[in-house]
Amino acid sequence: MDDSSKRKAKRRWLWLLLVPYIVTLFPQLYSSYEPTLWGFPFFYWYQFLWVILSALLTWFVYVITK
């Protein structure tokens, strides 16, 4: 594998970083009260879940492309 193909393969992993942005882009899709989690409405815990998932995803992409 030459250097340019390695770079292209690594660049493909960067597309995963768009996932958190896309799934939180349209609040109309998740702006509801139900289901609740420990008393928190879905709207809040869904966003907080994506904060954690985004950090994990960023770490994963960093490790893979390092």
Biopython code that builds the backbone (N, CA, C, O; Angstrom):
import numpy as np
from Bio.PDB.StructureBuilder import StructureBuilder

atoms = [
    (1, "MET", "N", (0.845, -1.186, 0.000)),
    (1, "MET", "CA", (0.000, 0.000, 0.000)),
    (1, "MET", "C", (0.885, 1.243, 0.000)),
    (1, "MET", "O", (1.757, 1.383, 0.858)),
    (2, "ASP", "N", (0.671, 2.128, -0.938)),
    (2, "ASP", "CA", (1.484, 3.331, -0.977)),
    (2, "ASP", "C", (0.931, 4.378, -0.008)),
    (2, "ASP", "O", (-0.137, 4.197, 0.578)),
    (3, "ASP", "N", (1.662, 5.455, 0.147)),
    (3, "ASP", "CA", (1.345, 6.478, 1.151)),
    (3, "ASP", "C", (0.014, 7.180, 0.882)),
    (3, "ASP", "O", (-0.729, 7.477, 1.817)),
    (4, "SER", "N", (-0.289, 7.445, -0.390)),
    (4, "SER", "CA", (-1.536, 8.154, -0.700)),
    (4, "SER", "C", (-2.766, 7.292, -0.423)),
    (4, "SER", "O", (-3.793, 7.813, 0.011)),
    (5, "SER", "N", (-2.683, 6.007, -0.662)),
    (5, "SER", "CA", (-3.822, 5.140, -0.371)),
    (5, "SER", "C", (-4.017, 4.971, 1.134)),
    (5, "SER", "O", (-5.146, 4.808, 1.597)),
    (6, "LYS", "N", (-2.928, 5.007, 1.898)),
    (6, "LYS", "CA", (-3.045, 4.959, 3.364)),
    (6, "LYS", "C", (-3.749, 6.215, 3.885)),
    (6, "LYS", "O", (-4.591, 6.150, 4.780)),
    (7, "ARG", "N", (-3.384, 7.347, 3.307)),
    (7, "ARG", "CA", (-4.024, 8.601, 3.720)),
    (7, "ARG", "C", (-5.512, 8.601, 3.384)),
    (7, "ARG", "O", (-6.328, 9.069, 4.177)),
    (8, "LYS", "N", (-5.862, 8.082, 2.221)),
    (8, "LYS", "CA", (-7.274, 8.011, 1.830)),
    (8, "LYS", "C", (-8.056, 7.089, 2.760)),
    (8, "LYS", "O", (-9.195, 7.382, 3.121)),
    (9, "ALA", "N", (-7.443, 5.984, 3.141)),
    (9, "ALA", "CA", (-8.101, 5.055, 4.058)),
    (9, "ALA", "C", (-8.315, 5.707, 5.419)),
    (9, "ALA", "O", (-9.366, 5.529, 6.034)),
    (10, "LYS", "N", (-7.337, 6.453, 5.886)),
    (10, "LYS", "CA", (-7.479, 7.151, 7.167)),
    (10, "LYS", "C", (-8.526, 8.250, 7.080)),
    (10, "LYS", "O", (-9.263, 8.491, 8.036)),
    (11, "ARG", "N", (-8.590, 8.909, 5.944)),
    (11, "ARG", "CA", (-9.538, 10.000, 5.765)),
    (11, "ARG", "C", (-10.984, 9.516, 5.804)),
    (11, "ARG", "O", (-11.884, 10.254, 6.206)),
    (12, "ARG", "N", (-11.198, 8.277, 5.386)),
    (12, "ARG", "CA", (-12.554, 7.712, 5.421)),
    (12, "ARG", "C", (-13.077, 7.623, 6.843)),
    (12, "ARG", "O", (-14.273, 7.809, 7.067)),
    (13, "TRP", "N", (-12.218, 7.347, 7.802)),
    (13, "TRP", "CA", (-12.651, 7.269, 9.198)),
    (13, "TRP", "C", (-13.143, 8.618, 9.711)),
    (13, "TRP", "O", (-13.971, 8.665, 10.622)),
    (14, "LEU", "N", (-12.656, 9.694, 9.151)),
    (14, "LEU", "CA", (-13.067, 11.034, 9.605)),
    (14, "LEU", "C", (-14.543, 11.304, 9.338)),
    (14, "LEU", "O", (-15.140, 12.160, 9.991)),
    (15, "TRP", "N", (-15.133, 10.596, 8.398)),
    (15, "TRP", "CA", (-16.561, 10.772, 8.112)),
    (15, "TRP", "C", (-17.424, 10.391, 9.319)),
    (15, "TRP", "O", (-18.539, 10.890, 9.467)),
    (16, "LEU", "N", (-16.917, 9.520, 10.165)),
    (16, "LEU", "CA", (-17.662, 9.144, 11.368)),
    (16, "LEU", "C", (-17.902, 10.328, 12.300)),
    (16, "LEU", "O", (-18.855, 10.327, 13.080)),
    (17, "LEU", "N", (-17.048, 11.323, 12.217)),
    (17, "LEU", "CA", (-17.200, 12.493, 13.082)),
    (17, "LEU", "C", (-18.431, 13.324, 12.733)),
    (17, "LEU", "O", (-18.847, 14.174, 13.519)),
    (18, "LEU", "N", (-19.006, 13.089, 11.578)),
    (18, "LEU", "CA", (-20.231, 13.794, 11.194)),
    (18, "LEU", "C", (-21.486, 13.194, 11.826)),
    (18, "LEU", "O", (-22.525, 13.851, 11.882)),
    (19, "VAL", "N", (-21.398, 11.975, 12.292)),
    (19, "VAL", "CA", (-22.576, 11.288, 12.832)),
    (19, "VAL", "C", (-23.229, 12.064, 13.980)),
    (19, "VAL", "O", (-24.439, 12.286, 13.926)),
    (20, "PRO", "N", (-22.490, 12.492, 15.019)),
    (20, "PRO", "CA", (-23.148, 13.233, 16.104)),
    (20, "PRO", "C", (-23.798, 14.533, 15.625)),
    (20, "PRO", "O", (-24.856, 14.928, 16.116)),
    (21, "TYR", "N", (-23.168, 15.172, 14.690)),
    (21, "TYR", "CA", (-23.725, 16.407, 14.157)),
    (21, "TYR", "C", (-25.055, 16.143, 13.444)),
    (21, "TYR", "O", (-26.027, 16.874, 13.638)),
    (22, "ILE", "N", (-25.088, 15.120, 12.639)),
    (22, "ILE", "CA", (-26.281, 14.822, 11.844)),
    (22, "ILE", "C", (-27.447, 14.378, 12.728)),
    (22, "ILE", "O", (-28.581, 14.807, 12.517)),
    (23, "VAL", "N", (-27.176, 13.519, 13.717)),
    (23, "VAL", "CA", (-28.282, 13.006, 14.534)),
    (23, "VAL", "C", (-28.854, 14.049, 15.483)),
    (23, "VAL", "O", (-29.967, 13.877, 15.982)),
    (24, "THR", "N", (-28.125, 15.122, 15.743)),
    (24, "THR", "CA", (-28.663, 16.197, 16.589)),
    (24, "THR", "C", (-29.042, 17.437, 15.779)),
    (24, "THR", "O", (-29.419, 18.457, 16.354)),
    (25, "LEU", "N", (-28.949, 17.360, 14.487)),
    (25, "LEU", "CA", (-29.210, 18.507, 13.622)),
    (25, "LEU", "C", (-30.686, 18.909, 13.588)),
    (25, "LEU", "O", (-30.998, 20.091, 13.448)),
    (26, "PHE", "N", (-31.584, 17.950, 13.713)),
    (26, "PHE", "CA", (-33.011, 18.225, 13.609)),
    (26, "PHE", "C", (-33.710, 17.938, 14.936)),
    (26, "PHE", "O", (-34.141, 16.807, 15.164)),
    (27, "PRO", "N", (-33.833, 18.928, 15.810)),
    (27, "PRO", "CA", (-34.453, 18.682, 17.119)),
    (27, "PRO", "C", (-35.913, 18.259, 17.030)),
    (27, "PRO", "O", (-36.445, 17.712, 17.996)),
    (28, "GLN", "N", (-36.565, 18.491, 15.921)),
    (28, "GLN", "CA", (-37.957, 18.066, 15.767)),
    (28, "GLN", "C", (-38.083, 16.547, 15.898)),
    (28, "GLN", "O", (-39.138, 16.042, 16.283)),
    (29, "LEU", "N", (-37.016, 15.824, 15.580)),
    (29, "LEU", "CA", (-37.053, 14.368, 15.625)),
    (29, "LEU", "C", (-36.962, 13.816, 17.048)),
    (29, "LEU", "O", (-37.405, 12.696, 17.303)),
    (30, "TYR", "N", (-36.397, 14.584, 17.969)),
    (30, "TYR", "CA", (-36.217, 14.070, 19.324)),
    (30, "TYR", "C", (-36.761, 15.004, 20.399)),
    (30, "TYR", "O", (-36.458, 14.820, 21.578)),
    (31, "SER", "N", (-37.545, 15.987, 20.024)),
    (31, "SER", "CA", (-38.084, 16.922, 21.015)),
    (31, "SER", "C", (-39.392, 16.388, 21.593)),
    (31, "SER", "O", (-40.481, 16.841, 21.237)),
    (32, "SER", "N", (-39.260, 15.426, 22.479)),
    (32, "SER", "CA", (-40.434, 14.869, 23.139)),
    (32, "SER", "C", (-40.107, 14.614, 24.610)),
    (32, "SER", "O", (-38.944, 14.558, 25.010)),
    (33, "TYR", "N", (-41.141, 14.466, 25.378)),
    (33, "TYR", "CA", (-40.975, 14.224, 26.807)),
    (33, "TYR", "C", (-40.748, 12.741, 27.091)),
    (33, "TYR", "O", (-39.925, 12.385, 27.934)),
    (34, "GLU", "N", (-41.463, 11.898, 26.402)),
    (34, "GLU", "CA", (-41.370, 10.452, 26.611)),
    (34, "GLU", "C", (-40.416, 9.856, 25.596)),
    (34, "GLU", "O", (-40.388, 10.346, 24.467)),
    (35, "PRO", "N", (-39.660, 8.868, 25.901)),
    (35, "PRO", "CA", (-39.539, 8.172, 27.165)),
    (35, "PRO", "C", (-38.611, 8.926, 28.117)),
    (35, "PRO", "O", (-37.652, 9.568, 27.690)),
    (36, "THR", "N", (-38.904, 8.840, 29.376)),
    (36, "THR", "CA", (-38.056, 9.487, 30.373)),
    (36, "THR", "C", (-37.026, 8.486, 30.883)),
    (36, "THR", "O", (-37.235, 7.274, 30.840)),
    (37, "LEU", "N", (-35.928, 9.014, 31.359)),
    (37, "LEU", "CA", (-34.863, 8.203, 31.934)),
    (37, "LEU", "C", (-34.461, 8.838, 33.250)),
    (37, "LEU", "O", (-33.878, 9.922, 33.266)),
    (38, "TRP", "N", (-34.769, 8.168, 34.363)),
    (38, "TRP", "CA", (-34.519, 8.689, 35.712)),
    (38, "TRP", "C", (-35.150, 10.071, 35.908)),
    (38, "TRP", "O", (-34.580, 10.925, 36.587)),
    (39, "GLY", "N", (-36.307, 10.281, 35.322)),
    (39, "GLY", "CA", (-37.033, 11.530, 35.457)),
    (39, "GLY", "C", (-36.664, 12.602, 34.448)),
    (39, "GLY", "O", (-37.290, 13.662, 34.414)),
    (40, "PHE", "N", (-35.665, 12.344, 33.635)),
    (40, "PHE", "CA", (-35.253, 13.314, 32.624)),
    (40, "PHE", "C", (-36.024, 13.057, 31.337)),
    (40, "PHE", "O", (-36.123, 11.913, 30.894)),
    (41, "PRO", "N", (-36.574, 14.110, 30.730)),
    (41, "PRO", "CA", (-37.271, 13.937, 29.443)),
    (41, "PRO", "C", (-36.299, 13.460, 28.355)),
    (41, "PRO", "O", (-35.091, 13.683, 28.435)),
    (42, "PHE", "N", (-36.849, 12.815, 27.363)),
    (42, "PHE", "CA", (-36.061, 12.283, 26.246)),
    (42, "PHE", "C", (-35.186, 13.349, 25.601)),
    (42, "PHE", "O", (-34.038, 13.085, 25.245)),
    (43, "PHE", "N", (-35.727, 14.548, 25.450)),
    (43, "PHE", "CA", (-34.989, 15.641, 24.797)),
    (43, "PHE", "C", (-33.641, 15.876, 25.461)),
    (43, "PHE", "O", (-32.638, 16.075, 24.776)),
    (44, "TYR", "N", (-33.608, 15.855, 26.788)),
    (44, "TYR", "CA", (-32.363, 16.146, 27.508)),
    (44, "TYR", "C", (-31.418, 14.961, 27.536)),
    (44, "TYR", "O", (-30.228, 15.122, 27.263)),
    (45, "TRP", "N", (-31.916, 13.768, 27.859)),
    (45, "TRP", "CA", (-30.972, 12.661, 27.966)),
    (45, "TRP", "C", (-30.471, 12.203, 26.609)),
    (45, "TRP", "O", (-29.380, 11.641, 26.520)),
    (46, "TYR", "N", (-31.231, 12.427, 25.556)),
    (46, "TYR", "CA", (-30.762, 12.096, 24.205)),
    (46, "TYR", "C", (-29.552, 12.966, 23.842)),
    (46, "TYR", "O", (-28.555, 12.473, 23.313)),
    (47, "GLN", "N", (-29.658, 14.255, 24.133)),
    (47, "GLN", "CA", (-28.530, 15.153, 23.834)),
    (47, "GLN", "C", (-27.317, 14.824, 24.700)),
    (47, "GLN", "O", (-26.185, 14.826, 24.215)),
    (48, "PHE", "N", (-27.555, 14.540, 25.985)),
    (48, "PHE", "CA", (-26.438, 14.207, 26.860)),
    (48, "PHE", "C", (-25.777, 12.897, 26.431)),
    (48, "PHE", "O", (-24.557, 12.761, 26.510)),
    (49, "LEU", "N", (-26.574, 11.944, 25.982)),
    (49, "LEU", "CA", (-26.024, 10.694, 25.480)),
    (49, "LEU", "C", (-25.086, 10.951, 24.307)),
    (49, "LEU", "O", (-24.032, 10.325, 24.193)),
    (50, "TRP", "N", (-25.477, 11.876, 23.440)),
    (50, "TRP", "CA", (-24.630, 12.174, 22.282)),
    (50, "TRP", "C", (-23.369, 12.943, 22.655)),
    (50, "TRP", "O", (-22.388, 12.902, 21.912)),
    (51, "VAL", "N", (-23.370, 13.631, 23.769)),
    (51, "VAL", "CA", (-22.132, 14.259, 24.249)),
    (51, "VAL", "C", (-21.123, 13.169, 24.590)),
    (51, "VAL", "O", (-19.956, 13.243, 24.206)),
    (52, "ILE", "N", (-21.589, 12.162, 25.312)),
    (52, "ILE", "CA", (-20.710, 11.053, 25.691)),
    (52, "ILE", "C", (-20.289, 10.251, 24.456)),
    (52, "ILE", "O", (-19.110, 9.935, 24.291)),
    (53, "LEU", "N", (-21.248, 9.924, 23.596)),
    (53, "LEU", "CA", (-20.929, 9.160, 22.391)),
    (53, "LEU", "C", (-19.981, 9.923, 21.459)),
    (53, "LEU", "O", (-19.121, 9.320, 20.818)),
    (54, "SER", "N", (-20.137, 11.229, 21.388)),
    (54, "SER", "CA", (-19.248, 12.041, 20.544)),
    (54, "SER", "C", (-17.816, 11.991, 21.047)),
    (54, "SER", "O", (-16.875, 11.902, 20.259)),
    (55, "ALA", "N", (-17.658, 12.049, 22.360)),
    (55, "ALA", "CA", (-16.309, 11.961, 22.925)),
    (55, "ALA", "C", (-15.692, 10.602, 22.629)),
    (55, "ALA", "O", (-14.527, 10.518, 22.242)),
    (56, "LEU", "N", (-16.461, 9.547, 22.807)),
    (56, "LEU", "CA", (-15.953, 8.208, 22.515)),
    (56, "LEU", "C", (-15.641, 8.029, 21.031)),
    (56, "LEU", "O", (-14.633, 7.424, 20.668)),
    (57, "LEU", "N", (-16.503, 8.554, 20.192)),
    (57, "LEU", "CA", (-16.295, 8.455, 18.748)),
    (57, "LEU", "C", (-15.059, 9.246, 18.313)),
    (57, "LEU", "O", (-14.295, 8.785, 17.465)),
    (58, "THR", "N", (-14.864, 10.424, 18.887)),
    (58, "THR", "CA", (-13.691, 11.228, 18.575)),
    (58, "THR", "C", (-12.420, 10.506, 18.999)),
    (58, "THR", "O", (-11.434, 10.503, 18.263)),
    (59, "TRP", "N", (-12.436, 9.892, 20.182)),
    (59, "TRP", "CA", (-11.289, 9.118, 20.649)),
    (59, "TRP", "C", (-11.012, 7.950, 19.704)),
    (59, "TRP", "O", (-9.864, 7.702, 19.334)),
    (60, "PHE", "N", (-12.070, 7.234, 19.315)),
    (60, "PHE", "CA", (-11.925, 6.090, 18.425)),
    (60, "PHE", "C", (-11.309, 6.503, 17.083)),
    (60, "PHE", "O", (-10.381, 5.853, 16.603)),
    (61, "VAL", "N", (-11.809, 7.556, 16.492)),
    (61, "VAL", "CA", (-11.281, 8.014, 15.204)),
    (61, "VAL", "C", (-9.832, 8.482, 15.359)),
    (61, "VAL", "O", (-9.010, 8.263, 14.470)),
    (62, "TYR", "N", (-9.524, 9.116, 16.473)),
    (62, "TYR", "CA", (-8.152, 9.545, 16.727)),
    (62, "TYR", "C", (-7.210, 8.354, 16.781)),
    (62, "TYR", "O", (-6.140, 8.377, 16.172)),
    (63, "VAL", "N", (-7.600, 7.317, 17.505)),
    (63, "VAL", "CA", (-6.760, 6.132, 17.639)),
    (63, "VAL", "C", (-6.592, 5.430, 16.295)),
    (63, "VAL", "O", (-5.487, 5.007, 15.954)),
    (64, "ILE", "N", (-7.658, 5.304, 15.540)),
    (64, "ILE", "CA", (-7.590, 4.619, 14.242)),
    (64, "ILE", "C", (-6.725, 5.395, 13.242)),
    (64, "ILE", "O", (-5.982, 4.793, 12.467)),
    (65, "THR", "N", (-6.820, 6.700, 13.258)),
    (65, "THR", "CA", (-6.093, 7.501, 12.249)),
    (65, "THR", "C", (-4.714, 7.939, 12.718)),
    (65, "THR", "O", (-3.996, 8.609, 11.975)),
    (66, "LYS", "N", (-4.343, 7.583, 13.901)),
    (66, "LYS", "CA", (-3.038, 7.980, 14.446)),
    (66, "LYS", "C", (-1.900, 7.334, 13.700)),
    (66, "LYS", "O", (-0.737, 7.562, 14.030)),
]
sb = StructureBuilder()
sb.init_structure("model")
sb.init_model(0)
sb.init_chain("A")
sb.init_seg("    ")
for serial, (resi, resn, name, xyz) in enumerate(atoms, 1):
    if name == "N":
        sb.init_residue(resn, " ", resi, " ")
    sb.init_atom(name, np.array(xyz, "f"), 0.0, 1.0, " ", f" {name:<3s}", serial, name[0])
structure = sb.get_structure()
